[in-house]
Amino acid sequence: MNRVKEGELVRFDWAIKTLLREKANFDVLEGFLSALLREPITIEQILEGESNAREGQKYNRVDILVHDAKGRKLIIEVQNQHEGDYMERLLFGTAKVIVENLPLGEKYDQVVKVISISILYFNLGIGDDYVYRGTTEFRGLHTGHSLVLRRRGEALRGSLLSRSRDIFPEYYLINVERFGDTIRNDLDEWIYMLKHSAVRDDFRASKIDKAREKLALMRMSPEEQRRHERYVQSIVIERDMFMTATEKGREEGRKEEREAIIRSLRKNGMTLEKISAITGLSVAEITGVDDDES
């Protein structure tokens, strides 16, 4: 087992599977969620999500039922994902949570608001930010104004007004690897922790001191430290396997493209010697491509 460094913390995704499911440690998640959503969050309970205790599972998700300062009921999914078709799975996950939390026979106005938070340790797409927020909002095609909703038969009073973004799911994507370590606000302190498994001494975000204290590797038993180390090793192995498979796929693609060019040149009557000079391949290799096609 590797020697534990002073101030080293467990990976946050591993903590979500284990330590942060304990009520005594809810304050760590509350601090992170409050910084992200920019409002005080109090966790009521943690629901059983799709993630399980198997350390080698390549993704995890924890579903948290919370109530905020306004008394709303929210389900927040904190996710760490390594898989294809990610956005489609994300959409399915929020829909599943909505359906499972609407009792049979209840009115649709009891649909629960879902906020899905993805902590990503891989590059999901092309962009110039490391935190993205997505929601559904209806706007006029001609005016660009948001549609203000109210229930049928109710008076048009401020307390009864709502917007589509208050009903439909919200999505937060945190791309940890794109974070450049520049601290601008409380959320950046938490993302720094997600990236480096450490909390700097100058950090002052609400409850981040609890993360420094409760997620410290040195506080864990030797057996817990070994379990954490195995989990981190499994993540590294999975990434290596993915990168190897990706590079192999690229190489096969380049080979197929090269062979297609050779076949095209042969079809247009170019001599083997000239094709060899252009491609850098030997005459035997070029002939082999022809033989494969036949």
C-alpha positions in Angstrom: 0.0 0.0 0.0 1.3 3.5 -0.9 2.2 5.8 1.9 -0.5 8.3 2.8 0.5 12.0 2.4 -0.4 14.7 4.9 -3.6 16.4 3.9 -4.4 13.8 1.2 -8.1 13.2 0.7 -10.1 10.3 -0.7 -11.4 10.6 -4.2 -14.8 12.4 -4.1 -16.6 9.7 -6.2 -15.4 7.0 -3.8 -16.5 9.1 -0.8 -20.0 9.4 -2.4 -20.2 5.6 -2.4 -19.1 5.2 1.2 -18.4 8.0 3.7 -20.9 10.6 2.5 -23.9 8.2 2.8 -23.6 8.6 6.6 -25.8 11.3 8.1 -22.9 12.6 10.1 -21.1 13.5 6.9 -24.0 15.2 5.0 -22.5 18.6 5.7 -19.7 17.9 3.2 -22.2 17.3 0.4 -24.3 20.3 1.6 -21.3 22.6 1.3 -20.6 21.4 -2.3 -24.2 21.6 -3.4 -24.7 25.0 -1.9 -21.7 26.4 -3.7 -22.9 25.0 -7.0 -26.6 26.0 -6.7 -25.8 29.3 -5.0 -28.4 28.8 -2.3 -28.3 27.0 1.1 -29.0 23.3 0.7 -30.0 21.0 3.5 -30.0 17.2 2.9 -33.1 15.4 4.2 -32.0 11.9 3.3 -30.0 10.0 0.8 -32.0 7.7 -1.6 -30.6 4.4 -3.0 -29.2 5.3 -6.4 -27.9 3.1 -9.2 -24.4 3.0 -7.8 -23.5 0.1 -5.6 -20.7 -0.9 -3.3 -18.7 -2.8 -5.9 -15.4 -0.9 -6.1 -14.6 -1.9 -9.7 -17.8 -0.4 -11.2 -16.8 2.2 -13.7 -19.5 4.8 -12.8 -21.4 5.8 -9.8 -24.3 7.9 -9.0 -25.9 8.9 -5.7 -29.5 10.1 -5.6 -30.1 12.6 -2.8 -33.5 13.9 -1.7 -33.0 17.4 -0.2 -35.1 20.4 0.8 -33.7 23.8 0.2 -34.2 27.2 1.9 -37.5 27.7 0.0 -38.9 24.4 1.3 -38.9 22.7 -2.2 -38.2 19.0 -2.6 -35.4 18.3 -4.9 -33.7 15.1 -6.1 -30.0 15.7 -6.9 -27.9 13.2 -8.7 -24.2 13.4 -8.2 -22.5 11.4 -10.9 -19.1 10.2 -12.1 -19.3 8.6 -15.5 -17.0 6.8 -17.9 -19.2 5.5 -20.7 -20.5 6.2 -24.2 -24.0 7.6 -25.0 -23.6 9.7 -21.8 -26.1 12.4 -22.5 -28.8 9.9 -23.5 -28.2 8.0 -20.2 -28.3 11.3 -18.4 -31.7 12.1 -19.8 -33.0 8.6 -19.0 -31.7 8.9 -15.5 -33.7 12.1 -14.7 -36.8 10.7 -16.4 -36.6 7.5 -14.3 -36.2 9.5 -11.1 -39.3 11.6 -11.9 -41.5 8.6 -12.7 -40.4 6.6 -9.6 -41.2 9.5 -7.3 -44.7 10.2 -8.6 -47.1 7.8 -6.7 -49.7 6.0 -8.8 -52.9 8.1 -8.9 -51.2 11.4 -7.9 -51.8 14.6 -9.9 -49.0 15.7 -12.2 -48.5 18.8 -10.1 -46.8 16.5 -7.6 -44.0 15.9 -10.1 -40.7 16.3 -8.3 -38.1 18.8 -9.5 -34.8 17.0 -10.5 -31.4 18.5 -10.6 -28.7 16.3 -12.1 -25.1 17.0 -11.3 -22.4 15.2 -13.2 -18.8 15.2 -12.0 -16.9 14.3 -15.1 -13.3 13.0 -15.1 -13.2 12.9 -18.9 -13.8 15.4 -21.7 -17.4 15.1 -22.7 -17.2 17.5 -25.7 -15.8 20.7 -27.1 -16.3 23.9 -25.0 -14.5 26.8 -23.3 -15.8 26.3 -19.8 -15.6 23.7 -17.1 -19.1 24.1 -15.6 -22.2 24.0 -17.7 -25.9 24.3 -16.8 -28.7 23.2 -18.9 -32.5 23.5 -18.5 -35.7 23.7 -20.4 -37.3 27.1 -20.9 -40.1 28.2 -23.3 -39.5 31.5 -25.0 -41.6 33.4 -27.6 -40.3 32.9 -31.1 -41.0 36.6 -31.9 -40.5 38.3 -28.6 -37.9 36.1 -26.9 -39.7 36.5 -23.6 -40.1 33.6 -21.2 -43.5 31.9 -20.8 -44.9 32.5 -17.3 -47.1 29.6 -16.2 -50.0 29.5 -13.8 -52.5 26.7 -12.8 -56.0 26.8 -14.4 -58.5 28.8 -12.4 -55.9 30.4 -10.1 -55.6 34.2 -9.8 -52.6 35.8 -11.4 -50.6 36.4 -8.2 -46.9 36.5 -7.8 -46.8 33.5 -5.4 -48.5 31.3 -8.0 -46.4 32.2 -11.0 -43.7 29.8 -12.2 -41.5 29.2 -15.2 -40.7 26.1 -17.1 -37.2 26.0 -15.7 -38.8 25.7 -12.3 -40.5 22.4 -13.3 -38.3 20.7 -15.9 -35.0 19.0 -14.9 -31.8 21.0 -14.6 -28.4 19.6 -15.6 -25.0 20.6 -14.3 -21.9 19.3 -16.0 -18.6 19.7 -14.1 -15.6 18.9 -16.2 -12.9 18.4 -13.6 -10.0 18.0 -16.0 -10.7 21.4 -17.7 -10.5 23.3 -14.5 -7.3 25.4 -14.6 -6.8 25.7 -10.8 -7.6 29.4 -10.8 -9.8 30.1 -7.8 -12.5 32.7 -8.5 -15.3 31.7 -6.0 -16.4 29.1 -3.5 -17.4 26.6 -6.2 -13.8 26.7 -7.6 -12.5 25.7 -4.2 -14.7 22.6 -4.3 -13.7 21.8 -7.9 -10.1 22.1 -6.9 -10.8 19.5 -4.3 -12.5 17.2 -6.8 -9.4 17.5 -9.1 -6.6 17.2 -6.6 -8.2 15.4 -3.6 -6.9 18.2 -1.4 -8.1 21.4 0.3 -5.7 24.3 0.4 -5.1 26.1 3.7 -6.4 29.4 2.2 -9.8 28.0 1.2 -12.8 29.5 3.0 -15.9 28.1 1.2 -18.7 27.1 3.5 -18.1 23.6 5.0 -15.1 22.8 2.9 -13.2 22.5 6.2 -15.5 19.6 6.9 -14.3 17.9 3.7 -10.7 18.4 4.8 -11.4 16.8 8.1 -13.8 14.0 7.2 -12.3 12.9 3.9 -8.7 12.7 5.1 -7.1 9.4 4.2 -5.0 9.4 7.4 -8.3 9.2 9.4 -9.2 5.9 7.8 -8.3 2.4 8.9 -5.6 0.5 7.0 -8.3 -1.7 5.5 -10.3 1.3 4.3 -7.1 2.8 2.8 -6.5 -0.4 0.9 -10.0 -0.4 -0.4 -9.6 3.2 -1.6 -6.3 2.4 -3.2 -7.8 -0.6 -5.1 -10.7 1.7 -6.3 -8.2 4.3 -7.6 -6.2 1.6 -9.3 -9.3 0.3 -11.0 -10.1 3.8 -12.4 -6.5 4.0 -13.8 -6.7 0.6 -15.4 -10.1 1.4 -17.0 -8.8 4.6 -18.4 -5.7 2.9 -19.8 -7.9 0.2 -21.4 -10.1 2.9 -22.9 -7.2 4.8 -24.3 -5.6 1.7 -25.8 -8.9 0.7 -27.4 -9.4 4.2 -28.8 -5.9 4.3 -30.3 -6.3 0.9 -31.8 -9.5 2.1 -33.4 -7.8 5.2 -34.8 -5.0 3.0 -36.2 -7.4 0.7 -37.9 -9.2 3.6 -39.3 -6.0 5.1 -40.7 -5.1 1.7 -42.2 -8.5 1.4 -43.9 -8.2 4.9 -45.3 -4.7 4.2 -46.6 -5.8 1.0 -48.3 -8.8 2.7 -49.9 -6.4 5.3 -51.4 -4.1 2.6 -52.8 -7.1 0.8 -54.4 -8.2 4.0 -56.0 -4.8 4.8 -57.4 -4.5 1.3 -58.8 -7.9 1.5 -60.3 -6.8 4.7 -62.1 -3.8 3.0 -63.6 -1.0 4.3 -61.5 2.0 2.0 -61.4 3.1 0.1 -58.2 6.4 2.0 -58.1 4.7 5.4 -58.2 2.2 4.4 -55.5 5.1 3.2 -53.4 6.9 6.6 -53.8 3.7 8.5 -52.8 2.6 6.3 -49.8 6.0 5.2 -48.6 4.9 1.6 -48.7 6.8 -1.2 -50.4 5.6 -2.8 -53.6 4.8 -6.0 -51.6 2.6 -4.1 -49.1 0.8 -2.4 -52.0 0.2 -5.8 -53.7 -1.0 -7.2 -50.5 -3.7 -4.6 -50.3 -4.9 -5.6 -53.7 -4.8 -9.3 -52.8 -6.9 -8.5 -49.6 -9.6 -6.8 -51.7 -9.8 -9.6 -54.1 
